Amino acid sequence: MKIVWTFTNQRELDKSQFLDYVERKVFRTIRKYQMLPKNKTITLVKSQNLNTKVLKRILQTKFQVETSTNPNLSSDNLSQVAEDIFKNILEGKFQKKLKTNNPLLYLSDREIELYAKLKNIKGAKRKQDKKIQTLFGKFLKKNQDIELNIIKAHSQLNGNE
């Protein structure tokens, strides 16, 4: 068994366990935030972005997925949302509410990139804010879950959870 992912609690996953973990996390997030439209047709923005391509591949296993200029789901992931929250805080802006149309909300750039590599999905990685990523890099050495903690703290402060 070749290990492809190790959690902070030292739990290890092989390829099939990791793929299953990512897919289950997406579907749990959809259920938690009731993202499924009444007609069960999901629309995503047409994009060459890796997040969008991974999300589309996962969703197509259970739903009809179309592209639209007015999508009902976002492909922003944990890393993007945490970065946006942190950037807004640094600028003195505080979002009122977290958008809850992101099925990838609890998956990081690293997890998405590994899933894409294991499934041979090609796409453009998201553009990162270098200043924030430098800060996150320092925090990540002490706290591997910094991005998740930022989202949880934001949600608690705004009564989203």
N, C-alpha and C positions, 0 to 999 in steps of 0.2 A: 504494500500500500504506500503510494507516494503522497506525502503530505504537501498540499498546495496553500493552505491557510492555517495560521495559528492565532487564536484569540488571546486577549490579554490574560485570561484565566488559564492559559496554556492548553485549552481544548484544541485539538487538531482535526482538520478535515481533509479528506482526499478529494479528487476532482469531482466525482459524482455527488458527494455530500455537500461540497461547496456550491455546485450548480443548483442543487435542491434548496439549500439554505437561501441563496439569493432570490430564487423564484418564489419561495414561500414568503419571504420578507416583503416582496412587492405585493403579492396577493393579500397578505395580512394588512398592509398599509391601506390598500384599496378598501377592504372591509371596514377597518377602523374608522376611516374618514368618509365612508359611504360615497366613494368616488364613481361608482358605476352608474352611468346614465340609464334612465328608464328604458330606452330602446336597446340597451346593451351594446351599442356601437360606440367605440372609443375613437376619438379623433386626436391626432398628434400633429404638430407642425411638421411640414416636410423639411428635413434637415439631414445633413451629412454628419452631424454631431454624434459622437460615440454614445452619449447618454440616450439620445433619441433612438438610435439603432438598436441598442441593447433593450430598452424598454419595449420597443415595437416587437422584437423577437419574443420576449417573454409574454407579452400580452396576447400575441397571435396564437399561443397555445390554447387559449380559452375563449377569446373574444374576437369579434370582427374589428379590425383596426383600419381606419382611413386617415388620410392626411387632409389638413384644412388650414386655411389662414386664420381660422378662429378655433383653435383646439380646445377640447374640454379637459385635457390633462397636460401637465407640464413635465418636462424631463429634467428639471432641476434636481440635483441630488443633495445628500447630506453636506458634502464639502462646499457646494455652491451656496446653499442656504445659510450655513454657518458663516461663510465668508461674507455674504451680504449683510447679515445681522451685525457682525463685528465691524464691518466698514461703516455701516450706519451709526453705530454707537460711537465710533471714533470721530464721526462728523457731527455728533450731537443730535442725530435724528433717531427717533425710536419708533419702530413700526408698531402699529396697534395690534395687529393680528397676523399670525403666521398663515400663509396660504396653505390650504389643505387639498390641493389638487396635484400633489407630487408623489406618485407611487414610489419614486426612488428616494424619498425623504430620509430614510434610515440606512441608506447605502452610500459609502464614501467613494471618492474618486478611485482609490486603490482597489476596492471591491468591484466596481464597475469595470475597471481596466482589466482585472484578472478574469472576470466573467467573459469579457469580450475576447480575450486571448484564448481562453479554454474553448470557446464556441467559434473561434475564428471569425469574429465580427470586426470589420475594419471601419474606422470613422475618425473624425477629427476630435482630439481631446479638447476639453473646454479651456477657455482662456482663464488663467488664474491671475489674481491681483498679487503681484510679486511682494509688495510691502506686507500684506496680510499673511501670505504664505511664509514669509521669513519669520514673522512673529509666531505663527502656528507651529513652524518647525521647532522653535525653541520650546514651546509649550508641550509639543508631542513627546519630547524626550522624557518629561516628567509625568504626562498624562496622555496615554494613547487615545482616550475617548474625548478629547477636548472638543471636537466638532459636535458630537452628540450632547455633551454637557452644555454647550452654548445654546443649542436648540431647546433643550429641556429647561434651562434657566429662563430663556426668553418666553417660552410657553407658560411657565409658572408665574412669571411677572405679569403676563398679559391675560392670565386666567384661561388659557387655551386647553390646559390639561385637566 
